[in-house]
Amino acid sequence: MKKILLIVSCFLILSTYVSAQGNSENLFKDKIAMGIDVFNDLVMDAPADVKFRGFNPGVNIYAMHNFPIGESNFAFAAGLGLGMHNLFSNSTLQDTSGISFFTKIPDKAANENDLDYKKSKLSLTYVDIPAELRFKTESGFRIAIGIKVGYLINAHTKYKGDDFEDGSKTKIKISSLPNMQVWRFGPNMQIGYKWVNLTAFYSLSKVFEENLGPQIYPISLGLSLRPF
């Protein structure tokens, strides 16, 4: 969450600076669309005993080149972005015999002491190529429908809480995760007024490879800030 707040703060500072530059403002308004999405992931098709948190914050940052369609209010845009997702659950990710699966965090450690934990999450970072067809009126109303294709560049788990054996406090980060689906794709939509928009992304691809892990996928709903 701290990283997300830092990214949002840096983006807002940058957008304020660019907007203050007259020539840069025209350049960005006509040719370049830059934005940041702050969203929540709803994790679909989780195993029955795995409970994902209702609040799984994530962030997208992106820059897109505008291609106006004649003199109309329509334009095509394509670009490059970075998408970061944090999926919190009551489980840890395990791997046995080449198959990945979630295991519910036990209520007690092996020594029978009560077991407590602060967080257990799966973090995913993608390099994305978004493309969209957008419509924007002179008054500032806009709607955009498109697709997004991404490549997984980082996947890791983090656990912070009591050790499963002796109950002592521990932090565990695992960065080498097998069976991850490296490509993702799905439709993306935005609707809003001027530089504040609602955004949604529906992943048609699963987080794990088919038959090698739980077939979960996220639906991302949030707020998109597009100052220029």
C-alpha positions as CSV (number, residue, x, y, z in Angstrom):
1,M,0.0,0.0,0.0
2,K,2.9,2.4,0.8
3,K,4.4,1.8,-2.7
4,I,1.1,2.5,-4.3
5,L,0.7,5.8,-2.4
6,L,4.3,6.7,-3.4
7,I,3.6,6.0,-7.1
8,V,0.4,8.0,-7.0
9,S,2.1,11.0,-5.3
10,C,5.0,11.0,-7.8
11,F,2.6,10.9,-10.7
12,L,0.5,13.8,-9.4
13,I,3.6,15.9,-8.9
14,L,4.8,15.1,-12.4
15,S,1.4,15.8,-14.0
16,T,1.2,19.2,-12.1
17,Y,4.7,20.1,-13.4
18,V,3.9,19.2,-17.0
19,S,0.6,20.9,-17.0
20,A,2.3,24.1,-15.9
21,Q,4.5,24.1,-19.1
22,G,2.6,25.8,-21.9
23,N,4.2,24.1,-24.9
24,S,4.4,20.7,-23.1
25,E,0.7,21.0,-22.3
26,N,-0.2,21.2,-26.0
27,L,2.1,18.4,-26.9
28,F,0.6,16.1,-24.3
29,K,-2.9,17.1,-25.0
30,D,-2.6,16.5,-28.7
31,K,-0.2,13.6,-29.0
32,I,0.3,11.8,-25.6
33,A,-2.1,10.5,-23.0
34,M,-0.6,9.7,-19.7
35,G,-2.5,8.3,-16.7
36,I,-2.6,6.3,-13.6
37,D,-5.2,3.8,-12.4
38,V,-5.8,3.0,-8.8
39,F,-8.0,0.0,-8.5
40,N,-9.2,-2.9,-6.4
41,D,-9.0,-6.5,-7.6
42,L,-11.8,-9.0,-7.2
43,V,-10.3,-12.5,-7.3
44,M,-12.6,-14.9,-9.2
45,D,-12.8,-18.7,-9.1
46,A,-10.8,-19.1,-5.9
47,P,-10.7,-22.6,-4.3
48,A,-13.5,-23.2,-1.8
49,D,-11.3,-23.0,1.3
50,V,-9.3,-20.0,0.1
51,K,-10.7,-16.5,1.0
52,F,-9.2,-13.5,-0.8
53,R,-9.6,-10.1,0.9
54,G,-12.3,-7.8,-0.4
55,F,-9.7,-5.0,-0.7
56,N,-6.7,-5.9,-3.0
57,P,-5.2,-2.6,-4.0
58,G,-3.3,-2.2,-7.3
59,V,-2.0,0.5,-9.6
60,N,-1.4,0.9,-13.4
61,I,0.8,3.7,-14.9
62,Y,0.9,4.2,-18.6
63,A,1.6,6.5,-21.6
64,M,-0.3,6.2,-24.9
65,H,0.1,7.9,-28.3
66,N,-3.0,9.4,-29.8
67,F,-4.0,8.9,-33.4
68,P,-7.0,11.1,-34.2
69,I,-9.5,9.8,-36.7
70,G,-10.0,12.6,-39.1
71,E,-11.8,15.6,-37.6
72,S,-14.1,13.5,-35.5
73,N,-14.2,13.1,-31.7
74,F,-12.8,9.6,-32.1
75,A,-9.2,8.6,-31.7
76,F,-7.2,5.4,-31.5
77,A,-4.4,5.2,-28.9
78,A,-1.7,2.6,-28.1
79,G,1.2,2.6,-25.7
80,L,3.1,1.1,-22.8
81,G,2.3,0.6,-19.2
82,L,3.1,-1.1,-15.9
83,G,0.5,-3.0,-13.9
84,M,0.9,-4.0,-10.3
85,H,-1.5,-6.3,-8.4
86,N,-1.6,-7.4,-4.7
87,L,-3.8,-10.4,-3.9
88,F,-4.2,-10.9,-0.2
89,S,-5.7,-14.2,1.2
90,N,-5.9,-16.5,4.2
91,S,-3.5,-18.9,2.5
92,T,0.1,-19.5,1.4
93,L,1.2,-20.7,-2.0
94,Q,2.7,-24.1,-2.1
95,D,4.2,-26.3,-4.8
96,T,4.2,-30.1,-4.8
97,S,5.0,-32.5,-7.7
98,G,5.0,-29.6,-10.1
99,I,1.5,-28.4,-9.1
100,S,0.9,-25.0,-7.4
101,F,-1.8,-24.7,-4.8
102,F,-3.0,-22.5,-1.9
103,T,-2.9,-23.9,1.6
104,K,-5.0,-22.3,4.3
105,I,-3.0,-20.7,7.1
106,P,-3.6,-22.9,10.2
107,D,-5.2,-21.5,13.4
108,K,-2.4,-23.1,15.5
109,A,1.3,-23.6,15.1
110,A,2.9,-27.1,15.3
111,N,3.6,-26.4,19.0
112,E,-0.2,-25.8,19.6
113,N,0.2,-22.1,20.2
114,D,-2.3,-19.8,18.5
115,L,-1.1,-18.6,15.2
116,D,-1.6,-15.0,14.0
117,Y,-0.5,-13.3,10.9
118,K,-0.5,-9.7,9.5
119,K,-0.6,-10.5,5.8
120,S,-0.1,-13.2,3.2
121,K,-0.2,-12.0,-0.4
122,L,0.7,-12.8,-4.0
123,S,2.1,-9.8,-5.9
124,L,2.2,-9.6,-9.7
125,T,3.8,-7.0,-11.9
126,Y,3.2,-6.8,-15.7
127,V,4.6,-4.8,-18.6
128,D,1.4,-3.9,-20.5
129,I,0.6,-2.9,-24.0
130,P,-2.8,-1.1,-23.9
131,A,-4.8,-0.1,-27.0
132,E,-8.1,1.7,-27.1
133,L,-10.7,3.4,-29.2
134,R,-11.8,6.6,-27.5
135,F,-14.5,9.2,-27.9
136,K,-14.2,12.6,-26.3
137,T,-16.5,15.6,-26.5
138,E,-15.5,19.2,-26.4
139,S,-17.0,19.5,-22.9
140,G,-14.7,16.8,-21.6
141,F,-16.9,13.7,-21.4
142,R,-14.9,10.7,-22.6
143,I,-15.4,7.0,-23.0
144,A,-12.7,4.4,-24.1
145,I,-13.0,0.7,-25.0
146,G,-9.9,-1.4,-25.7
147,I,-7.7,-4.3,-24.8
148,K,-4.6,-4.8,-22.8
149,V,-1.9,-7.4,-23.3
150,G,0.7,-7.9,-20.6
151,Y,3.9,-9.8,-19.9
152,L,4.7,-10.9,-16.3
153,I,8.0,-9.5,-15.1
154,N,7.7,-10.2,-11.4
155,A,5.8,-12.6,-9.2
156,H,6.4,-13.2,-5.5
157,T,4.6,-14.0,-2.3
158,K,5.0,-12.4,1.1
159,Y,4.0,-13.7,4.5
160,K,4.3,-11.7,7.7
161,G,3.2,-13.3,10.9
162,D,3.8,-16.3,13.2
163,D,6.0,-19.2,12.2
164,F,4.0,-22.3,11.4
165,E,6.3,-24.5,13.6
166,D,7.2,-22.6,16.8
167,G,5.0,-19.5,16.6
168,S,7.8,-17.0,16.5
169,K,7.5,-13.8,14.4
170,T,8.7,-14.2,10.9
171,K,8.8,-12.6,7.4
172,I,9.0,-14.8,4.3
173,K,9.4,-13.7,0.7
174,I,9.5,-16.2,-2.1
175,S,10.4,-14.7,-5.5
176,S,10.8,-17.9,-7.6
177,L,7.2,-19.1,-8.4
178,P,6.6,-21.9,-10.8
179,N,3.6,-22.4,-13.1
180,M,2.8,-18.7,-13.5
181,Q,1.0,-17.7,-16.7
182,V,3.4,-15.2,-18.2
183,W,1.0,-13.6,-20.6
184,R,-2.3,-11.9,-19.7
185,F,-4.9,-10.2,-21.9
186,G,-8.4,-8.9,-21.6
187,P,-10.8,-6.0,-22.4
188,N,-10.4,-2.6,-20.7
189,M,-12.9,0.2,-20.4
190,Q,-12.9,3.8,-19.1
191,I,-15.7,6.4,-18.8
192,G,-15.5,9.8,-17.1
193,Y,-15.3,13.5,-17.3
194,K,-12.1,15.4,-18.2
195,W,-9.2,13.7,-16.3
196,V,-11.2,11.7,-13.8
197,N,-12.5,8.3,-15.1
198,L,-13.9,5.1,-13.8
199,T,-12.0,2.1,-15.2
200,A,-12.5,-1.7,-15.4
201,F,-10.3,-4.5,-16.6
202,Y,-11.5,-8.1,-17.1
203,S,-8.7,-10.7,-17.3
204,L,-9.5,-13.4,-19.9
205,S,-6.3,-15.2,-18.9
206,K,-5.7,-17.0,-15.6
207,V,-2.9,-16.2,-13.1
208,F,-1.5,-19.8,-13.3
209,E,-1.0,-22.1,-16.2
210,E,-3.9,-24.4,-17.0
211,N,-3.8,-27.7,-14.9
212,L,-0.7,-26.5,-13.0
213,G,-2.3,-24.2,-10.4
214,P,-5.6,-22.7,-9.1
215,Q,-7.5,-21.1,-12.0
216,I,-8.0,-17.7,-10.4
217,Y,-8.2,-14.5,-12.4
218,P,-8.8,-10.8,-11.3
219,I,-11.4,-8.3,-12.3
220,S,-10.0,-4.8,-11.7
221,L,-12.3,-1.9,-10.8
222,G,-11.1,1.5,-9.9
223,L,-10.4,5.2,-10.6
224,S,-8.3,6.4,-13.5
225,L,-6.6,9.8,-13.4
226,R,-5.6,11.1,-16.8
227,P,-4.5,14.7,-16.5
228,F,-3.3,14.9,-20.1
